[in-house]
Amino acid sequence: MGANMSLKKSAWDKIKYRTAIKDHHVHEDVDITMLIGKIGKIEFDKKLIMATSARRIKRRPHSFFVQYPVRMLKTYRKHSKNN
């Protein structure tokens, strides 16, 4: 999902206590997406366009190229343990 996502309250109510929102070692948007995918349907609307910035790459390349991928792996690992 990412920076431009929305979900129904009924879906949030089903997953909100299982999210890792306060865990700074995982990507909360990917975590939410993976939880929603287990209980329902995810739709992609190509009309929803969001501008993004390359600030992280320019200002903190270590964050983007090292920490970001590590968080992604930890997020996937969290969900592979919970299957």
N, C-alpha and C positions, 0 to 999 in steps of 0.2 A: 504494500500500500504506500506508505510514505507520507510526504509532507502535504499532499492533497488527497485526503481520504475522509470518508464519512461512514458512519454505521448507524443502524437503527438502535434505538434504546433497548428494544427487546433482545437484540444480539449482545449489546454491552452488558445487560443484566445477567446473561448466561455466562459470561467470561470474566467479568470484572474482578472477581476474587482469585482468579488463576493467572492474572497478568503479572509481568515482571516490571511494572512501571517504575518502581523505586529501585530496581536493580540496575546500577549504572554499568554493568558488565555485559548487558544484552541490548539489542536494538528494540525499543518498545514498539515501534511500528511493525516490525517483522514479527515480533511476539504476538501482537494483537491479530495480525493477518493469519498467522498459523493457527491460532486458537479459533478464529472465525471459520477458517477452512475446515476445521474438524466438526463443527456443528451446523454449518450452513453453506451458503453459496456466496462466492465473491464475484462481483461484476466489475468489468473495466469499461469506463466511459471515456472514449478518446476525445470527447468535447471538453472534458475538464482539464484545462491546461494550467500548469503552475510554473512560474519562472523560478529558477534556482541560481545559486551563486557558487563560484569556485573559490570562495574565501578560504575554506578549510584547506584546500590543496595549496593555495598560495602562501597562507600564513602559518599553517601547521602541517606540513607534509607528513611528518611522522604520525600524526593523528589519523590522517586519511589513509596512508599506505600501510600502516602497521596496526594501530589500535582499532580502526574501523573493521578491517577483516577479522581480527581476533574476536571482536564483539559478535560478528556475524557467526563465526564458528561456535561460540558459546551459546548463542541463541538457538542454532540448529541442534546443538548437543542437548540443551534443555528440553527440547521437544522430542528428540529421539528417545530420551529416558522416560518420557511420560506417555509413550504409545502403548 
